[in-house]
Amino acid sequence: MFCTQCGSKNDESGSFCQKCGSKLIQPSTTISSVPTKTEIPPKAKKPLLFITLAILVIIAVGVGGFFFIRNISSSPKPEVLYETAESEVSAKPNVSIRPEVGNTFMFGDYRWIVLAVENDKTLIITQDIIEFREYHIEDVNMTWADCTLRAYLNGYFYDTFTDEEQAQIIETLIENADNQWYGTDGGVNTMDKVFLLSLDEVAKYFGDSSRKLSNWNGEDYYISDQYDADRMAYDSTGFDAIWYLRSPGRGSTHAAKVYYGGKIEVGDSGVSHGYPPDMVHGGLSVKWGIRPAMWVKQ
């Protein structure tokens, strides 16, 4: 061992320096205690911190997502307030179920009203005026059997239905009676799949105006009663409009019709077959529309 004063080497067992006499200091033999925790280098702490945070974030997101999904699944479904026009139009009628008079349903591209139910068939008419069209293209004496409107309804209009829908439409014997007030010839009876209502039928199925139709006072040319509102029909813009009947009017160049406000024009007001369906007549803008009718299978 060496003296701390003079640096001389001395024997390990000596207590004083042999050269200078200074007391020798024995080197410490105490072993430092081993730390109970492993010290982590500063550089190693940062990655470990990031990994810990990432794990905590994943756990938090997972727990939050679990409760969010459970809350949605347990929430009551919102109430459906109405059905869209699209779903209504796409729905096909189930005519195998016996319908009720006054009910409406979709058939083809139009909404129809049930007017009568007889045995295994149902009489229906479009709820609204579907288009404006003349009764006949020429201003000549004409009956339902030969008018261009009948040809149109049983041709082009009928062909707009699918094969399945056409199979439900019944070809029916149509009676074409003379005008009850003026005696105008109604022509021969016809076999039709699509037709217009007659004076008898509109008086019978829209309320009950048959008595007035059968008892003319010799002066009036129309029927107006408490059933007027039931006979009113509207065009695509929502306006009340005139709609043709197949019966003749006061002359062979005239057709009966349901006028504005739902009045039944038995003799009509001088509107000839050949007039265009949309025109100015007597200083007024006048339109003559159609509401096709048909018998269908139940």
Contacts in CASP RR format, 6 or more apart in sequence:
PFRMAT RR
TARGET T0000
AUTHOR 0000-0000-0000
METHOD contacts of the structure
MODEL  1
MFCTQCGSKNDESGSFCQKCGSKLIQPSTTISSVPTKTEIPPKAKKPLLF
ITLAILVIIAVGVGGFFFIRNISSSPKPEVLYETAESEVSAKPNVSIRPE
VGNTFMFGDYRWIVLAVENDKTLIITQDIIEFREYHIEDVNMTWADCTLR
AYLNGYFYDTFTDEEQAQIIETLIENADNQWYGTDGGVNTMDKVFLLSLD
EVAKYFGDSSRKLSNWNGEDYYISDQYDADRMAYDSTGFDAIWYLRSPGR
GSTHAAKVYYGGKIEVGDSGVSHGYPPDMVHGGLSVKWGIRPAMWVKQ
1 9 0 8 1.000
1 10 0 8 1.000
1 11 0 8 1.000
1 12 0 8 1.000
1 24 0 8 1.000
1 26 0 8 1.000
1 27 0 8 1.000
2 8 0 8 1.000
2 9 0 8 1.000
2 10 0 8 1.000
3 9 0 8 1.000
3 10 0 8 1.000
3 17 0 8 1.000
3 19 0 8 1.000
3 20 0 8 1.000
3 22 0 8 1.000
3 24 0 8 1.000
4 22 0 8 1.000
4 24 0 8 1.000
4 25 0 8 1.000
5 17 0 8 1.000
5 20 0 8 1.000
5 22 0 8 1.000
6 17 0 8 1.000
6 19 0 8 1.000
6 20 0 8 1.000
6 22 0 8 1.000
8 17 0 8 1.000
8 18 0 8 1.000
8 19 0 8 1.000
8 20 0 8 1.000
10 17 0 8 1.000
10 18 0 8 1.000
10 24 0 8 1.000
11 18 0 8 1.000
14 24 0 8 1.000
15 23 0 8 1.000
15 24 0 8 1.000
16 22 0 8 1.000
16 23 0 8 1.000
16 24 0 8 1.000
17 23 0 8 1.000
17 24 0 8 1.000
40 48 0 8 1.000
88 106 0 8 1.000
89 106 0 8 1.000
89 109 0 8 1.000
91 106 0 8 1.000
92 106 0 8 1.000
92 107 0 8 1.000
92 108 0 8 1.000
93 105 0 8 1.000
93 106 0 8 1.000
93 107 0 8 1.000
93 112 0 8 1.000
95 107 0 8 1.000
95 122 0 8 1.000
95 168 0 8 1.000
95 296 0 8 1.000
95 297 0 8 1.000
95 298 0 8 1.000
96 298 0 8 1.000
97 298 0 8 1.000
98 117 0 8 1.000
98 298 0 8 1.000
99 105 0 8 1.000
99 114 0 8 1.000
99 117 0 8 1.000
99 122 0 8 1.000
99 298 0 8 1.000
100 114 0 8 1.000
100 117 0 8 1.000
101 114 0 8 1.000
101 115 0 8 1.000
101 116 0 8 1.000
101 117 0 8 1.000
102 113 0 8 1.000
102 114 0 8 1.000
102 115 0 8 1.000
103 113 0 8 1.000
103 114 0 8 1.000
104 111 0 8 1.000
104 112 0 8 1.000
104 113 0 8 1.000
104 114 0 8 1.000
104 127 0 8 1.000
105 111 0 8 1.000
105 112 0 8 1.000
105 114 0 8 1.000
106 112 0 8 1.000
107 124 0 8 1.000
107 165 0 8 1.000
107 296 0 8 1.000
108 160 0 8 1.000
108 161 0 8 1.000
108 162 0 8 1.000
108 165 0 8 1.000
109 160 0 8 1.000
110 126 0 8 1.000
110 127 0 8 1.000
110 128 0 8 1.000
110 130 0 8 1.000
111 126 0 8 1.000
111 127 0 8 1.000
111 128 0 8 1.000
112 124 0 8 1.000
112 125 0 8 1.000
112 126 0 8 1.000
112 127 0 8 1.000
113 124 0 8 1.000
113 125 0 8 1.000
113 126 0 8 1.000
113 127 0 8 1.000
114 122 0 8 1.000
114 123 0 8 1.000
114 124 0 8 1.000
115 123 0 8 1.000
115 124 0 8 1.000
115 125 0 8 1.000
115 205 0 8 1.000
115 293 0 8 1.000
116 122 0 8 1.000
116 123 0 8 1.000
116 205 0 8 1.000
117 123 0 8 1.000
117 298 0 8 1.000
120 297 0 8 1.000
120 298 0 8 1.000
121 170 0 8 1.000
121 295 0 8 1.000
121 296 0 8 1.000
121 297 0 8 1.000
121 298 0 8 1.000
122 295 0 8 1.000
122 296 0 8 1.000
122 297 0 8 1.000
122 298 0 8 1.000
123 205 0 8 1.000
123 293 0 8 1.000
123 294 0 8 1.000
123 295 0 8 1.000
124 293 0 8 1.000
124 294 0 8 1.000
124 295 0 8 1.000
124 296 0 8 1.000
125 197 0 8 1.000
125 291 0 8 1.000
125 292 0 8 1.000
125 293 0 8 1.000
126 291 0 8 1.000
126 292 0 8 1.000
126 293 0 8 1.000
127 233 0 8 1.000
128 233 0 8 1.000
128 234 0 8 1.000
128 235 0 8 1.000
128 236 0 8 1.000
128 291 0 8 1.000
129 233 0 8 1.000
129 234 0 8 1.000
129 235 0 8 1.000
129 236 0 8 1.000
129 241 0 8 1.000
129 243 0 8 1.000
129 289 0 8 1.000
129 290 0 8 1.000
129 291 0 8 1.000
130 290 0 8 1.000
130 291 0 8 1.000
130 292 0 8 1.000
131 289 0 8 1.000
131 290 0 8 1.000
132 235 0 8 1.000
132 241 0 8 1.000
132 277 0 8 1.000
132 278 0 8 1.000
132 287 0 8 1.000
132 288 0 8 1.000
132 289 0 8 1.000
132 290 0 8 1.000
133 149 0 8 1.000
133 152 0 8 1.000
133 277 0 8 1.000
133 288 0 8 1.000
133 289 0 8 1.000
133 290 0 8 1.000
134 148 0 8 1.000
134 149 0 8 1.000
134 273 0 8 1.000
134 274 0 8 1.000
134 275 0 8 1.000
134 276 0 8 1.000
134 277 0 8 1.000
134 288 0 8 1.000
135 142 0 8 1.000
135 147 0 8 1.000
135 148 0 8 1.000
135 149 0 8 1.000
135 244 0 8 1.000
135 255 0 8 1.000
135 273 0 8 1.000
135 274 0 8 1.000
135 288 0 8 1.000
136 142 0 8 1.000
136 147 0 8 1.000
136 148 0 8 1.000
136 149 0 8 1.000
136 273 0 8 1.000
136 274 0 8 1.000
137 148 0 8 1.000
137 274 0 8 1.000
138 273 0 8 1.000
138 274 0 8 1.000
139 253 0 8 1.000
139 272 0 8 1.000
139 273 0 8 1.000
139 274 0 8 1.000
139 275 0 8 1.000
140 253 0 8 1.000
140 273 0 8 1.000
141 252 0 8 1.000
141 253 0 8 1.000
142 252 0 8 1.000
142 253 0 8 1.000
142 273 0 8 1.000
143 176 0 8 1.000
143 185 0 8 1.000
143 186 0 8 1.000
143 187 0 8 1.000
143 188 0 8 1.000
143 248 0 8 1.000
143 252 0 8 1.000
144 150 0 8 1.000
144 174 0 8 1.000
144 176 0 8 1.000
144 186 0 8 1.000
144 187 0 8 1.000
144 190 0 8 1.000
144 195 0 8 1.000
144 196 0 8 1.000
144 246 0 8 1.000
144 247 0 8 1.000
145 176 0 8 1.000
145 187 0 8 1.000
145 188 0 8 1.000
145 190 0 8 1.000
147 273 0 8 1.000
149 196 0 8 1.000
149 244 0 8 1.000
149 290 0 8 1.000
150 190 0 8 1.000
150 192 0 8 1.000
150 195 0 8 1.000
150 246 0 8 1.000
153 192 0 8 1.000
153 194 0 8 1.000
153 195 0 8 1.000
153 196 0 8 1.000
153 290 0 8 1.000
153 292 0 8 1.000
154 192 0 8 1.000
154 193 0 8 1.000
154 194 0 8 1.000
157 194 0 8 1.000
157 292 0 8 1.000
158 166 0 8 1.000
158 169 0 8 1.000
158 193 0 8 1.000
158 194 0 8 1.000
161 169 0 8 1.000
168 296 0 8 1.000
168 297 0 8 1.000
169 193 0 8 1.000
169 194 0 8 1.000
169 294 0 8 1.000
169 295 0 8 1.000
169 296 0 8 1.000
170 193 0 8 1.000
170 294 0 8 1.000
170 295 0 8 1.000
170 296 0 8 1.000
170 297 0 8 1.000
171 191 0 8 1.000
171 192 0 8 1.000
171 193 0 8 1.000
172 191 0 8 1.000
172 192 0 8 1.000
172 193 0 8 1.000
172 195 0 8 1.000
172 294 0 8 1.000
172 295 0 8 1.000
173 189 0 8 1.000
173 190 0 8 1.000
173 191 0 8 1.000
174 189 0 8 1.000
174 190 0 8 1.000
174 191 0 8 1.000
174 192 0 8 1.000
174 195 0 8 1.000
174 246 0 8 1.000
175 189 0 8 1.000
175 198 0 8 1.000
176 186 0 8 1.000
176 187 0 8 1.000
176 188 0 8 1.000
176 189 0 8 1.000
176 190 0 8 1.000
176 198 0 8 1.000
176 246 0 8 1.000
176 247 0 8 1.000
177 186 0 8 1.000
177 198 0 8 1.000
177 199 0 8 1.000
177 200 0 8 1.000
177 247 0 8 1.000
178 184 0 8 1.000
178 185 0 8 1.000
178 186 0 8 1.000
178 248 0 8 1.000
179 186 0 8 1.000
179 199 0 8 1.000
179 247 0 8 1.000
179 248 0 8 1.000
179 249 0 8 1.000
179 250 0 8 1.000
179 251 0 8 1.000
179 256 0 8 1.000
179 266 0 8 1.000
179 267 0 8 1.000
180 199 0 8 1.000
180 200 0 8 1.000
180 213 0 8 1.000
180 214 0 8 1.000
180 216 0 8 1.000
180 266 0 8 1.000
181 216 0 8 1.000
181 218 0 8 1.000
181 221 0 8 1.000
181 250 0 8 1.000
181 266 0 8 1.000
181 267 0 8 1.000
182 248 0 8 1.000
182 249 0 8 1.000
182 250 0 8 1.000
182 251 0 8 1.000
182 266 0 8 1.000
182 267 0 8 1.000
184 248 0 8 1.000
184 249 0 8 1.000
184 250 0 8 1.000
184 251 0 8 1.000
184 252 0 8 1.000
184 254 0 8 1.000
185 248 0 8 1.000
185 252 0 8 1.000
186 247 0 8 1.000
186 248 0 8 1.000
193 294 0 8 1.000
194 292 0 8 1.000
194 293 0 8 1.000
194 294 0 8 1.000
195 246 0 8 1.000
195 292 0 8 1.000
195 293 0 8 1.000
195 294 0 8 1.000
196 244 0 8 1.000
196 245 0 8 1.000
196 246 0 8 1.000
196 290 0 8 1.000
196 291 0 8 1.000
196 292 0 8 1.000
196 293 0 8 1.000
197 205 0 8 1.000
197 245 0 8 1.000
197 246 0 8 1.000
197 291 0 8 1.000
197 293 0 8 1.000
198 245 0 8 1.000
198 246 0 8 1.000
198 247 0 8 1.000
199 213 0 8 1.000
199 245 0 8 1.000
199 247 0 8 1.000
199 256 0 8 1.000
199 264 0 8 1.000
199 266 0 8 1.000
200 210 0 8 1.000
200 213 0 8 1.000
200 247 0 8 1.000
201 293 0 8 1.000
202 209 0 8 1.000
202 231 0 8 1.000
202 245 0 8 1.000
202 258 0 8 1.000
202 264 0 8 1.000
203 209 0 8 1.000
203 210 0 8 1.000
203 212 0 8 1.000
203 213 0 8 1.000
203 223 0 8 1.000
203 264 0 8 1.000
204 210 0 8 1.000
206 227 0 8 1.000
206 230 0 8 1.000
206 231 0 8 1.000
207 227 0 8 1.000
207 230 0 8 1.000
208 227 0 8 1.000
209 223 0 8 1.000
209 225 0 8 1.000
209 227 0 8 1.000
209 264 0 8 1.000
212 223 0 8 1.000
212 225 0 8 1.000
213 223 0 8 1.000
213 264 0 8 1.000
213 266 0 8 1.000
216 266 0 8 1.000
220 266 0 8 1.000
221 250 0 8 1.000
221 265 0 8 1.000
221 266 0 8 1.000
221 267 0 8 1.000
221 268 0 8 1.000
221 269 0 8 1.000
222 259 0 8 1.000
222 263 0 8 1.000
222 264 0 8 1.000
222 265 0 8 1.000
222 266 0 8 1.000
222 267 0 8 1.000
223 263 0 8 1.000
223 264 0 8 1.000
223 266 0 8 1.000
224 262 0 8 1.000
224 263 0 8 1.000
224 264 0 8 1.000
228 261 0 8 1.000
228 262 0 8 1.000
228 263 0 8 1.000
229 261 0 8 1.000
229 262 0 8 1.000
230 262 0 8 1.000
231 258 0 8 1.000
231 261 0 8 1.000
231 262 0 8 1.000
231 263 0 8 1.000
231 264 0 8 1.000
232 240 0 8 1.000
232 258 0 8 1.000
232 261 0 8 1.000
232 262 0 8 1.000
233 240 0 8 1.000
233 241 0 8 1.000
233 243 0 8 1.000
233 258 0 8 1.000
233 291 0 8 1.000
234 240 0 8 1.000
234 241 0 8 1.000
235 241 0 8 1.000
235 287 0 8 1.000
235 289 0 8 1.000
240 260 0 8 1.000
240 261 0 8 1.000
240 262 0 8 1.000
241 260 0 8 1.000
241 287 0 8 1.000
241 288 0 8 1.000
241 289 0 8 1.000
242 257 0 8 1.000
242 258 0 8 1.000
242 259 0 8 1.000
242 260 0 8 1.000
242 286 0 8 1.000
242 287 0 8 1.000
242 288 0 8 1.000
242 289 0 8 1.000
243 257 0 8 1.000
243 258 0 8 1.000
243 288 0 8 1.000
243 289 0 8 1.000
243 290 0 8 1.000
243 291 0 8 1.000
244 255 0 8 1.000
244 256 0 8 1.000
244 257 0 8 1.000
244 288 0 8 1.000
244 289 0 8 1.000
244 290 0 8 1.000
245 255 0 8 1.000
245 256 0 8 1.000
245 257 0 8 1.000
245 258 0 8 1.000
246 255 0 8 1.000
247 255 0 8 1.000
247 256 0 8 1.000
248 254 0 8 1.000
248 255 0 8 1.000
248 256 0 8 1.000
249 255 0 8 1.000
249 256 0 8 1.000
249 265 0 8 1.000
249 266 0 8 1.000
249 267 0 8 1.000
249 268 0 8 1.000
250 266 0 8 1.000
250 267 0 8 1.000
250 268 0 8 1.000
250 270 0 8 1.000
251 267 0 8 1.000
253 272 0 8 1.000
253 273 0 8 1.000
254 267 0 8 1.000
254 268 0 8 1.000
254 270 0 8 1.000
254 271 0 8 1.000
254 272 0 8 1.000
254 273 0 8 1.000
255 268 0 8 1.000
255 271 0 8 1.000
255 273 0 8 1.000
256 264 0 8 1.000
256 265 0 8 1.000
256 266 0 8 1.000
256 267 0 8 1.000
256 268 0 8 1.000
257 265 0 8 1.000
257 268 0 8 1.000
257 271 0 8 1.000
257 288 0 8 1.000
258 264 0 8 1.000
258 265 0 8 1.000
259 265 0 8 1.000
259 269 0 8 1.000
271 281 0 8 1.000
271 286 0 8 1.000
271 288 0 8 1.000
275 281 0 8 1.000
275 288 0 8 1.000
277 287 0 8 1.000
277 288 0 8 1.000
277 289 0 8 1.000
278 285 0 8 1.000
278 286 0 8 1.000
278 287 0 8 1.000
279 285 0 8 1.000
279 286 0 8 1.000
280 286 0 8 1.000
END
